Amino acid sequence: MPKNNKKPSAQTENRRKKRNLGMRITMLVLAVALAIGILTLPISSALRAYAEEDNSALTVAEFETGKLDKAISEAADGTDYNFITKIAVLSGTMAAEDWNALTAIPNLEFIELAQTETKDGKIPENALPSRNQLTYISLPKNTTEIGKSAFSGNRKLEKINMPVSVQSIGDYAFEACEALAEIPVTENVTYIGEGAFRDCKSITSFTIPSKVTEILPYTFSKCGFSEIIIGPAVTSVGDGAFADCGNLKDIYVYSENAPVLGGSGAFLNLGATVHVYDGCADSFSSWEINNVKVAEDLTGEYPAPEEVPAETEETAVTEAAPVSEEEQEEQEETAAEEASEEAEAAETTAVTEEAAPASTSGGLSVGVTVAIAVMAAIIAVLATILVMSRKKSDK
């Protein structure tokens, strides 16, 4: 019986060609996509590992004066400064250049300097102003003077550890530190500059140290405290000193003679009661302006600020407190030894991890990676078979 050699129609052949072409294109696209995925696994692995690593805290064991930037760079060891939120400097003397080095780390929230010193005991002008994220800082242990606008504009700064050695707080030093609830000023402070605490909205009370002789203009304007205690040595109150302190209700003045007012703006937009000793109301008659009243109901002695610094937050280093030179040297040696041991431990861990067989790749198990590779190979083989079949059919 004769064989049927009838060829498929042109329409059928076209459909078959289109179907085969579509399958080949689909297989090719899948193979390419899987290949790209496999090739990018090492990159995604590195990015994920870097993101998961805790690079937020940085410790500088020591530095050469004027070269804190170099010490920070070495301690960071390639870490992007944008990821660093905490820094502790364990020893060294801060010059103006070293304060500037801290400004190179844009997202610092926590700065520990209690074990360092600052050059000549002075924190320079504009040392760390307008930091967007800063919430805590401890000052160098030998600080005697805080420069003009040193920490102004740190609107998130909640707490500051200030050593008892501080004697002078410069003009606008803490202006607009809106979240700062307490300033650990001690009796050693003799000078508080103009506008030093202006616009510190979170301060609830304040005591003027007994050695301060004048309250300068705008020193406490727009503050949020409800009461203030004025020491017996104050002889003058500058214009605008307490202006716009909307919450201020009670002013306690421990002096028999009223300090001289620098202008009617000292109590602008203020309704408060000035508490004075019995028989001193006449002396304070000039204070009865802008809804301010004087009451002769003050009793007791002037409550001087405590002679100890405010409690510090927990840190990775020893709390900043007055210690002897021998104790300080021991603390610094211990801190340096601990830092060295931590570095050695980290290095050992890194070597061990590098030598150990890898069980994951970019967050994916080795098994999953192998499965993807096998699937890509199968798809590539299928695509090849389709191509070969097509060639045979064409013959």
VEXMI-800473 format. One record per residue (C-alpha): x, z, y; residue in one letter. Coordinates in nm, 2 decimals. Layout:
BEGIN
pt x->X | z->Z | y->Y | type->a .
...
END
This chain:
BEGIN
pt x->0.00 | z->0.00 | y->0.00 | type->m .
pt x->0.15 | z->-0.10 | y->0.33 | type->p .
pt x->0.28 | z->0.19 | y->0.55 | type->k .
pt x->0.12 | z->0.26 | y->0.88 | type->n .
pt x->0.38 | z->0.18 | y->1.14 | type->n .
pt x->0.15 | z->0.21 | y->1.43 | type->k .
pt x->0.33 | z->0.35 | y->1.73 | type->k .
pt x->0.17 | z->0.62 | y->1.95 | type->p .
pt x->0.00 | z->0.49 | y->2.25 | type->s .
pt x->0.18 | z->0.49 | y->2.59 | type->a .
pt x->-0.06 | z->0.76 | y->2.72 | type->q .
pt x->0.01 | z->0.99 | y->2.42 | type->t .
pt x->0.38 | z->0.93 | y->2.46 | type->e .
pt x->0.37 | z->1.02 | y->2.83 | type->n .
pt x->0.18 | z->1.34 | y->2.75 | type->r .
pt x->0.44 | z->1.44 | y->2.49 | type->r .
pt x->0.72 | z->1.37 | y->2.73 | type->k .
pt x->0.56 | z->1.58 | y->3.00 | type->k .
pt x->0.50 | z->1.86 | y->2.76 | type->r .
pt x->0.86 | z->1.86 | y->2.63 | type->n .
pt x->0.99 | z->1.84 | y->2.99 | type->l .
pt x->0.78 | z->2.13 | y->3.09 | type->g .
pt x->0.90 | z->2.34 | y->2.80 | type->m .
pt x->1.26 | z->2.25 | y->2.87 | type->r .
pt x->1.23 | z->2.34 | y->3.24 | type->i .
pt x->1.06 | z->2.67 | y->3.15 | type->t .
pt x->1.33 | z->2.77 | y->2.90 | type->m .
pt x->1.60 | z->2.67 | y->3.15 | type->l .
pt x->1.45 | z->2.88 | y->3.43 | type->v .
pt x->1.42 | z->3.18 | y->3.20 | type->l .
pt x->1.78 | z->3.14 | y->3.08 | type->a .
pt x->1.91 | z->3.12 | y->3.43 | type->v .
pt x->1.71 | z->3.42 | y->3.55 | type->a .
pt x->1.84 | z->3.63 | y->3.26 | type->l .
pt x->2.19 | z->3.52 | y->3.32 | type->a .
pt x->2.17 | z->3.61 | y->3.68 | type->i .
pt x->2.03 | z->3.95 | y->3.59 | type->g .
pt x->2.32 | z->4.02 | y->3.35 | type->i .
pt x->2.58 | z->3.91 | y->3.60 | type->l .
pt x->2.43 | z->4.14 | y->3.87 | type->t .
pt x->2.42 | z->4.45 | y->3.64 | type->l .
pt x->2.77 | z->4.56 | y->3.74 | type->p .
pt x->2.69 | z->4.54 | y->4.11 | type->i .
pt x->2.36 | z->4.73 | y->4.08 | type->s .
pt x->2.54 | z->4.98 | y->3.86 | type->s .
pt x->2.80 | z->5.05 | y->4.13 | type->a .
pt x->2.53 | z->5.07 | y->4.41 | type->l .
pt x->2.32 | z->5.31 | y->4.21 | type->r .
pt x->2.61 | z->5.53 | y->4.12 | type->a .
pt x->2.72 | z->5.55 | y->4.48 | type->y .
pt x->2.37 | z->5.63 | y->4.59 | type->a .
pt x->2.33 | z->5.91 | y->4.33 | type->e .
pt x->2.67 | z->6.07 | y->4.41 | type->e .
pt x->2.65 | z->6.37 | y->4.64 | type->d .
pt x->2.86 | z->6.25 | y->4.94 | type->n .
pt x->2.68 | z->6.47 | y->5.19 | type->s .
pt x->2.92 | z->6.76 | y->5.21 | type->a .
pt x->3.28 | z->6.73 | y->5.33 | type->l .
pt x->3.56 | z->7.00 | y->5.33 | type->t .
pt x->3.88 | z->6.97 | y->5.53 | type->v .
pt x->4.13 | z->7.23 | y->5.41 | type->a .
pt x->4.36 | z->7.19 | y->5.71 | type->e .
pt x->4.47 | z->6.95 | y->5.98 | type->f .
pt x->4.73 | z->6.89 | y->6.24 | type->e .
pt x->4.61 | z->6.95 | y->6.60 | type->t .
pt x->4.49 | z->6.63 | y->6.75 | type->g .
pt x->4.46 | z->6.46 | y->6.41 | type->k .
pt x->4.14 | z->6.59 | y->6.27 | type->l .
pt x->4.01 | z->6.23 | y->6.25 | type->d .
pt x->4.29 | z->6.15 | y->6.01 | type->k .
pt x->4.22 | z->6.46 | y->5.80 | type->a .
pt x->3.85 | z->6.38 | y->5.79 | type->i .
pt x->3.92 | z->6.02 | y->5.68 | type->s .
pt x->4.14 | z->6.14 | y->5.40 | type->e .
pt x->3.89 | z->6.40 | y->5.28 | type->a .
pt x->3.61 | z->6.15 | y->5.29 | type->a .
pt x->3.81 | z->5.92 | y->5.07 | type->d .
pt x->3.61 | z->5.61 | y->5.15 | type->g .
pt x->3.27 | z->5.78 | y->5.18 | type->t .
pt x->3.06 | z->5.61 | y->5.45 | type->d .
pt x->3.04 | z->5.86 | y->5.74 | type->y .
pt x->2.67 | z->5.78 | y->5.77 | type->n .
pt x->2.61 | z->5.97 | y->5.44 | type->f .
pt x->2.79 | z->6.29 | y->5.55 | type->i .
pt x->2.56 | z->6.57 | y->5.68 | type->t .
pt x->2.78 | z->6.88 | y->5.63 | type->k .
pt x->3.14 | z->6.95 | y->5.72 | type->i .
pt x->3.35 | z->7.27 | y->5.68 | type->a .
pt x->3.70 | z->7.28 | y->5.84 | type->v .
pt x->3.89 | z->7.57 | y->5.69 | type->l .
pt x->4.20 | z->7.60 | y->5.92 | type->s .
pt x->4.37 | z->7.44 | y->6.21 | type->g .
pt x->4.35 | z->7.44 | y->6.59 | type->t .
pt x->4.09 | z->7.22 | y->6.76 | type->m .
pt x->4.21 | z->7.01 | y->7.06 | type->a .
pt x->3.98 | z->6.79 | y->7.27 | type->a .
pt x->4.06 | z->6.49 | y->7.04 | type->e .
pt x->3.95 | z->6.69 | y->6.74 | type->d .
pt x->3.61 | z->6.77 | y->6.89 | type->w .
pt x->3.58 | z->6.40 | y->6.95 | type->n .
pt x->3.66 | z->6.33 | y->6.59 | type->a .
pt x->3.34 | z->6.51 | y->6.48 | type->l .
pt x->3.13 | z->6.28 | y->6.69 | type->t .
pt x->3.24 | z->5.99 | y->6.46 | type->a .
pt x->3.01 | z->6.14 | y->6.19 | type->i .
pt x->2.67 | z->6.05 | y->6.33 | type->p .
pt x->2.43 | z->6.24 | y->6.10 | type->n .
pt x->2.60 | z->6.59 | y->6.09 | type->l .
pt x->2.35 | z->6.87 | y->6.04 | type->e .
pt x->2.58 | z->7.15 | y->5.96 | type->f .
pt x->2.93 | z->7.22 | y->6.11 | type->i .
pt x->3.14 | z->7.52 | y->6.00 | type->e .
pt x->3.44 | z->7.59 | y->6.22 | type->l .
pt x->3.45 | z->7.97 | y->6.20 | type->a .
pt x->3.79 | z->7.98 | y->6.03 | type->q .
pt x->3.96 | z->7.74 | y->6.28 | type->t .
pt x->4.08 | z->7.80 | y->6.64 | type->e .
pt x->4.02 | z->7.60 | y->6.95 | type->t .
pt x->4.31 | z->7.52 | y->7.18 | type->k .
pt x->4.37 | z->7.79 | y->7.45 | type->d .
pt x->4.04 | z->7.95 | y->7.33 | type->g .
pt x->3.84 | z->7.69 | y->7.52 | type->k .
pt x->3.57 | z->7.46 | y->7.39 | type->i .
pt x->3.61 | z->7.15 | y->7.61 | type->p .
pt x->3.34 | z->7.00 | y->7.83 | type->e .
pt x->3.10 | z->6.77 | y->7.64 | type->n .
pt x->3.24 | z->6.88 | y->7.31 | type->a .
pt x->2.94 | z->6.79 | y->7.10 | type->l .
pt x->2.64 | z->6.69 | y->7.32 | type->p .
pt x->2.33 | z->6.51 | y->7.21 | type->s .
pt x->2.38 | z->6.52 | y->6.83 | type->r .
pt x->2.06 | z->6.38 | y->6.68 | type->n .
pt x->2.06 | z->6.59 | y->6.36 | type->q .
pt x->2.27 | z->6.90 | y->6.42 | type->l .
pt x->2.09 | z->7.22 | y->6.32 | type->t .
pt x->2.38 | z->7.47 | y->6.28 | type->y .
pt x->2.73 | z->7.52 | y->6.41 | type->i .
pt x->2.98 | z->7.81 | y->6.39 | type->s .
pt x->3.24 | z->7.82 | y->6.67 | type->l .
pt x->3.61 | z->7.87 | y->6.62 | type->p .
pt x->3.71 | z->8.24 | y->6.58 | type->k .
pt x->3.92 | z->8.26 | y->6.90 | type->n .
pt x->3.67 | z->8.10 | y->7.14 | type->t .
pt x->3.67 | z->8.27 | y->7.48 | type->t .
pt x->3.52 | z->7.99 | y->7.70 | type->e .
pt x->3.25 | z->7.73 | y->7.62 | type->i .
pt x->3.29 | z->7.43 | y->7.85 | type->g .
pt x->3.03 | z->7.25 | y->8.07 | type->k .
pt x->2.76 | z->7.07 | y->7.87 | type->s .
pt x->2.95 | z->7.14 | y->7.55 | type->a .
pt x->2.64 | z->7.14 | y->7.33 | type->f .
pt x->2.37 | z->7.02 | y->7.56 | type->s .
pt x->2.10 | z->6.79 | y->7.43 | type->g .
pt x->2.12 | z->6.91 | y->7.07 | type->n .
pt x->1.74 | z->6.92 | y->7.04 | type->r .
pt x->1.74 | z->7.02 | y->6.67 | type->k .
pt x->2.01 | z->7.29 | y->6.69 | type->l .
pt x->1.85 | z->7.60 | y->6.55 | type->e .
pt x->2.14 | z->7.84 | y->6.51 | type->k .
pt x->2.48 | z->7.90 | y->6.64 | type->i .
pt x->2.74 | z->8.15 | y->6.53 | type->n .
pt x->2.93 | z->8.27 | y->6.84 | type->m .
pt x->3.24 | z->8.50 | y->6.80 | type->p .
pt x->3.25 | z->8.83 | y->7.00 | type->v .
pt x->3.56 | z->8.69 | y->7.19 | type->s .
pt x->3.34 | z->8.46 | y->7.40 | type->v .
pt x->3.35 | z->8.56 | y->7.77 | type->q .
pt x->3.23 | z->8.25 | y->7.96 | type->s .
pt x->2.94 | z->8.01 | y->7.90 | type->i .
pt x->2.98 | z->7.70 | y->8.11 | type->g .
pt x->2.72 | z->7.51 | y->8.32 | type->d .
pt x->2.45 | z->7.34 | y->8.11 | type->y .
pt x->2.64 | z->7.44 | y->7.79 | type->a .
pt x->2.32 | z->7.47 | y->7.59 | type->f .
pt x->2.07 | z->7.28 | y->7.81 | type->e .
pt x->1.78 | z->7.12 | y->7.62 | type->a .
pt x->1.86 | z->7.29 | y->7.29 | type->c .
pt x->1.49 | z->7.30 | y->7.23 | type->e .
pt x->1.50 | z->7.44 | y->6.87 | type->a .
pt x->1.75 | z->7.72 | y->6.94 | type->l .
pt x->1.57 | z->8.05 | y->6.89 | type->a .
pt x->1.86 | z->8.29 | y->6.95 | type->e .
pt x->2.19 | z->8.30 | y->7.13 | type->i .
pt x->2.42 | z->8.57 | y->7.00 | type->p .
pt x->2.56 | z->8.67 | y->7.34 | type->v .
pt x->2.75 | z->9.00 | y->7.33 | type->t .
pt x->2.86 | z->9.24 | y->7.60 | type->e .
pt x->3.19 | z->9.06 | y->7.63 | type->n .
pt x->3.03 | z->8.77 | y->7.82 | type->v .
pt x->3.10 | z->8.79 | y->8.19 | type->t .
pt x->2.98 | z->8.45 | y->8.31 | type->y .
pt x->2.67 | z->8.24 | y->8.23 | type->i .
pt x->2.68 | z->7.91 | y->8.42 | type->g .
pt x->2.42 | z->7.72 | y->8.61 | type->e .
pt x->2.15 | z->7.57 | y->8.38 | type->g .
pt x->2.33 | z->7.71 | y->8.08 | type->a .
pt x->2.01 | z->7.76 | y->7.88 | type->f .
pt x->1.78 | z->7.54 | y->8.07 | type->r .
pt x->1.49 | z->7.39 | y->7.87 | type->d .
pt x->1.57 | z->7.61 | y->7.56 | type->c .
pt x->1.20 | z->7.63 | y->7.46 | type->k .
pt x->1.24 | z->7.83 | y->7.14 | type->s .
pt x->1.41 | z->8.14 | y->7.28 | type->i .
pt x->1.17 | z->8.43 | y->7.27 | type->t .
pt x->1.37 | z->8.70 | y->7.45 | type->s .
pt x->1.71 | z->8.74 | y->7.61 | type->f .
pt x->1.93 | z->9.02 | y->7.75 | type->t .
pt x->2.17 | z->8.96 | y->8.03 | type->i .
pt x->2.50 | z->9.13 | y->7.94 | type->p .
pt x->2.60 | z->9.42 | y->8.16 | type->s .
pt x->2.91 | z->9.25 | y->8.29 | type->k .
pt x->2.73 | z->8.94 | y->8.43 | type->v .
pt x->2.69 | z->8.98 | y->8.81 | type->t .
pt x->2.48 | z->8.68 | y->8.90 | type->e .
pt x->2.21 | z->8.46 | y->8.75 | type->i .
pt x->2.29 | z->8.11 | y->8.87 | type->l .
pt x->2.03 | z->7.84 | y->8.97 | type->p .
pt x->1.82 | z->7.70 | y->8.69 | type->y .
pt x->2.00 | z->7.91 | y->8.42 | type->t .
pt x->1.68 | z->7.98 | y->8.23 | type->f .
pt x->1.43 | z->7.74 | y->8.38 | type->s .
pt x->1.18 | z->7.60 | y->8.13 | type->k .
pt x->1.28 | z->7.85 | y->7.87 | type->c .
pt x->1.02 | z->7.97 | y->7.62 | type->g .
pt x->1.09 | z->8.34 | y->7.62 | type->f .
pt x->0.82 | z->8.60 | y->7.69 | type->s .
pt x->1.05 | z->8.86 | y->7.82 | type->e .
pt x->1.40 | z->8.90 | y->7.97 | type->i .
pt x->1.62 | z->9.20 | y->8.03 | type->i .
pt x->1.85 | z->9.20 | y->8.34 | type->i .
pt x->2.15 | z->9.41 | y->8.33 | type->g .
pt x->2.25 | z->9.66 | y->8.60 | type->p .
pt x->2.54 | z->9.46 | y->8.74 | type->a .
pt x->2.33 | z->9.16 | y->8.85 | type->v .
pt x->2.33 | z->9.13 | y->9.23 | type->t .
pt x->2.17 | z->8.79 | y->9.28 | type->s .
pt x->1.92 | z->8.55 | y->9.12 | type->v .
pt x->1.96 | z->8.18 | y->9.20 | type->g .
pt x->1.69 | z->7.94 | y->9.30 | type->d .
pt x->1.49 | z->7.81 | y->9.01 | type->g .
pt x->1.65 | z->8.06 | y->8.77 | type->a .
pt x->1.33 | z->8.13 | y->8.59 | type->f .
pt x->1.12 | z->7.83 | y->8.71 | type->a .
pt x->0.86 | z->7.69 | y->8.48 | type->d .
pt x->0.90 | z->7.96 | y->8.22 | type->c .
pt x->0.53 | z->7.94 | y->8.12 | type->g .
pt x->0.55 | z->8.21 | y->7.85 | type->n .
pt x->0.75 | z->8.47 | y->8.06 | type->l .
pt x->0.53 | z->8.77 | y->8.11 | type->k .
pt x->0.78 | z->9.07 | y->8.15 | type->d .
pt x->1.10 | z->9.10 | y->8.34 | type->i .
pt x->1.29 | z->9.43 | y->8.29 | type->y .
pt x->1.54 | z->9.50 | y->8.57 | type->v .
pt x->1.77 | z->9.80 | y->8.50 | type->y .
pt x->1.89 | z->9.84 | y->8.86 | type->s .
pt x->1.78 | z->10.06 | y->9.15 | type->e .
pt x->1.85 | z->9.78 | y->9.40 | type->n .
pt x->1.68 | z->9.45 | y->9.37 | type->a .
pt x->1.91 | z->9.15 | y->9.32 | type->p .
pt x->1.90 | z->8.90 | y->9.61 | type->v .
pt x->1.68 | z->8.60 | y->9.54 | type->l .
pt x->1.84 | z->8.26 | y->9.62 | type->g .
pt x->1.50 | z->8.11 | y->9.71 | type->g .
pt x->1.13 | z->8.13 | y->9.65 | type->s .
pt x->1.18 | z->7.88 | y->9.36 | type->g .
pt x->1.34 | z->8.15 | y->9.14 | type->a .
pt x->0.99 | z->8.23 | y->9.00 | type->f .
pt x->0.83 | z->7.89 | y->9.05 | type->l .
pt x->0.51 | z->7.84 | y->8.85 | type->n .
pt x->0.55 | z->8.19 | y->8.70 | type->l .
pt x->0.31 | z->8.48 | y->8.66 | type->g .
pt x->0.50 | z->8.78 | y->8.53 | type->a .
pt x->0.54 | z->9.15 | y->8.58 | type->t .
pt x->0.88 | z->9.29 | y->8.70 | type->v .
pt x->0.93 | z->9.63 | y->8.55 | type->h .
pt x->1.15 | z->9.87 | y->8.76 | type->v .
pt x->1.24 | z->10.23 | y->8.78 | type->y .
pt x->1.00 | z->10.47 | y->8.96 | type->d .
pt x->1.06 | z->10.47 | y->9.33 | type->g .
pt x->1.23 | z->10.13 | y->9.34 | type->c .
pt x->0.92 | z->9.91 | y->9.41 | type->a .
pt x->1.00 | z->9.88 | y->9.79 | type->d .
pt x->1.34 | z->9.73 | y->9.71 | type->s .
pt x->1.17 | z->9.46 | y->9.49 | type->f .
pt x->0.91 | z->9.37 | y->9.75 | type->s .
pt x->1.08 | z->9.03 | y->9.80 | type->s .
pt x->1.02 | z->8.95 | y->9.43 | type->w .
pt x->0.64 | z->8.96 | y->9.48 | type->e .
pt x->0.61 | z->8.58 | y->9.52 | type->i .
pt x->0.44 | z->8.31 | y->9.31 | type->n .
pt x->0.21 | z->8.55 | y->9.13 | type->n .
pt x->0.49 | z->8.79 | y->9.03 | type->v .
pt x->0.39 | z->9.16 | y->9.04 | type->k .
pt x->0.62 | z->9.47 | y->9.05 | type->v .
pt x->0.54 | z->9.77 | y->8.84 | type->a .
pt x->0.73 | z->10.11 | y->8.85 | type->e .
pt x->0.70 | z->10.18 | y->8.48 | type->d .
pt x->1.05 | z->10.12 | y->8.36 | type->l .
pt x->1.20 | z->10.40 | y->8.15 | type->t .
pt x->1.51 | z->10.46 | y->7.94 | type->g .
pt x->1.86 | z->10.31 | y->7.97 | type->e .
pt x->1.97 | z->9.95 | y->7.97 | type->y .
pt x->1.97 | z->9.82 | y->7.61 | type->p .
pt x->2.30 | z->9.63 | y->7.60 | type->a .
pt x->2.34 | z->9.34 | y->7.35 | type->p .
pt x->2.49 | z->9.43 | y->7.02 | type->e .
pt x->2.86 | z->9.41 | y->6.98 | type->e .
pt x->2.84 | z->9.20 | y->6.66 | type->v .
pt x->2.77 | z->8.82 | y->6.63 | type->p .
pt x->2.45 | z->8.70 | y->6.49 | type->a .
pt x->2.41 | z->8.67 | y->6.12 | type->e .
pt x->2.55 | z->8.34 | y->5.99 | type->t .
pt x->2.40 | z->8.10 | y->5.74 | type->e .
pt x->2.55 | z->8.09 | y->5.39 | type->e .
pt x->2.84 | z->7.85 | y->5.38 | type->t .
pt x->3.10 | z->7.73 | y->5.13 | type->a .
pt x->3.36 | z->7.93 | y->5.32 | type->v .
pt x->3.40 | z->8.29 | y->5.43 | type->t .
pt x->3.16 | z->8.41 | y->5.69 | type->e .
pt x->3.30 | z->8.42 | y->6.04 | type->a .
pt x->3.36 | z->8.78 | y->6.13 | type->a .
pt x->3.64 | z->8.96 | y->6.31 | type->p .
pt x->3.93 | z->9.03 | y->6.07 | type->v .
pt x->4.29 | z->9.13 | y->6.09 | type->s .
pt x->4.57 | z->8.87 | y->6.09 | type->e .
pt x->4.67 | z->8.97 | y->5.73 | type->e .
pt x->4.31 | z->8.94 | y->5.61 | type->e .
pt x->4.28 | z->8.61 | y->5.79 | type->q .
pt x->4.59 | z->8.47 | y->5.62 | type->e .
pt x->4.47 | z->8.58 | y->5.28 | type->e .
pt x->4.13 | z->8.42 | y->5.34 | type->q .
pt x->4.29 | z->8.09 | y->5.45 | type->e .
pt x->4.53 | z->8.09 | y->5.15 | type->e .
pt x->4.24 | z->8.16 | y->4.91 | type->t .
pt x->4.03 | z->7.88 | y->5.07 | type->a .
pt x->4.32 | z->7.64 | y->5.04 | type->a .
pt x->4.38 | z->7.73 | y->4.67 | type->e .
pt x->4.01 | z->7.69 | y->4.59 | type->e .
pt x->4.01 | z->7.35 | y->4.76 | type->a .
pt x->4.31 | z->7.25 | y->4.56 | type->s .
pt x->4.16 | z->7.37 | y->4.24 | type->e .
pt x->3.84 | z->7.18 | y->4.31 | type->e .
pt x->4.03 | z->6.86 | y->4.38 | type->a .
pt x->4.22 | z->6.89 | y->4.06 | type->e .
pt x->3.90 | z->6.96 | y->3.86 | type->a .
pt x->3.74 | z->6.66 | y->4.02 | type->a .
pt x->4.04 | z->6.44 | y->3.94 | type->e .
pt x->4.03 | z->6.56 | y->3.57 | type->t .
pt x->3.66 | z->6.49 | y->3.54 | type->t .
pt x->3.71 | z->6.14 | y->3.68 | type->a .
pt x->3.98 | z->6.07 | y->3.43 | type->v .
pt x->3.78 | z->6.21 | y->3.14 | type->t .
pt x->3.47 | z->6.00 | y->3.24 | type->e .
pt x->3.68 | z->5.69 | y->3.27 | type->e .
pt x->3.83 | z->5.74 | y->2.93 | type->a .
pt x->3.50 | z->5.82 | y->2.76 | type->a .
pt x->3.29 | z->5.53 | y->2.61 | type->p .
pt x->3.02 | z->5.42 | y->2.85 | type->a .
pt x->2.67 | z->5.49 | y->2.73 | type->s .
pt x->2.49 | z->5.34 | y->3.03 | type->t .
pt x->2.53 | z->5.05 | y->3.26 | type->s .
pt x->2.37 | z->5.07 | y->3.61 | type->g .
pt x->2.11 | z->5.31 | y->3.48 | type->g .
pt x->2.03 | z->5.09 | y->3.18 | type->l .
pt x->2.14 | z->5.18 | y->2.82 | type->s .
pt x->2.39 | z->4.96 | y->2.64 | type->v .
pt x->2.12 | z->4.87 | y->2.39 | type->g .
pt x->1.89 | z->4.73 | y->2.66 | type->v .
pt x->2.18 | z->4.53 | y->2.80 | type->t .
pt x->2.26 | z->4.38 | y->2.46 | type->v .
pt x->1.89 | z->4.30 | y->2.40 | type->a .
pt x->1.88 | z->4.11 | y->2.73 | type->i .
pt x->2.19 | z->3.92 | y->2.64 | type->a .
pt x->2.04 | z->3.83 | y->2.29 | type->v .
pt x->1.72 | z->3.71 | y->2.45 | type->m .
pt x->1.91 | z->3.49 | y->2.69 | type->a .
pt x->2.11 | z->3.34 | y->2.40 | type->a .
pt x->1.79 | z->3.27 | y->2.20 | type->i .
pt x->1.62 | z->3.10 | y->2.49 | type->i .
pt x->1.93 | z->2.89 | y->2.55 | type->a .
pt x->1.94 | z->2.79 | y->2.18 | type->v .
pt x->1.57 | z->2.70 | y->2.19 | type->l .
pt x->1.63 | z->2.49 | y->2.50 | type->a .
pt x->1.91 | z->2.32 | y->2.32 | type->t .
pt x->1.69 | z->2.25 | y->2.01 | type->i .
pt x->1.43 | z->2.10 | y->2.23 | type->l .
pt x->1.68 | z->1.87 | y->2.39 | type->v .
pt x->1.82 | z->1.76 | y->2.05 | type->m .
pt x->1.47 | z->1.70 | y->1.92 | type->s .
pt x->1.40 | z->1.49 | y->2.22 | type->r .
pt x->1.71 | z->1.28 | y->2.16 | type->k .
pt x->1.61 | z->1.23 | y->1.79 | type->k .
pt x->1.26 | z->1.12 | y->1.88 | type->s .
pt x->1.40 | z->0.87 | y->2.13 | type->d .
pt x->1.60 | z->0.71 | y->1.86 | type->k .
END
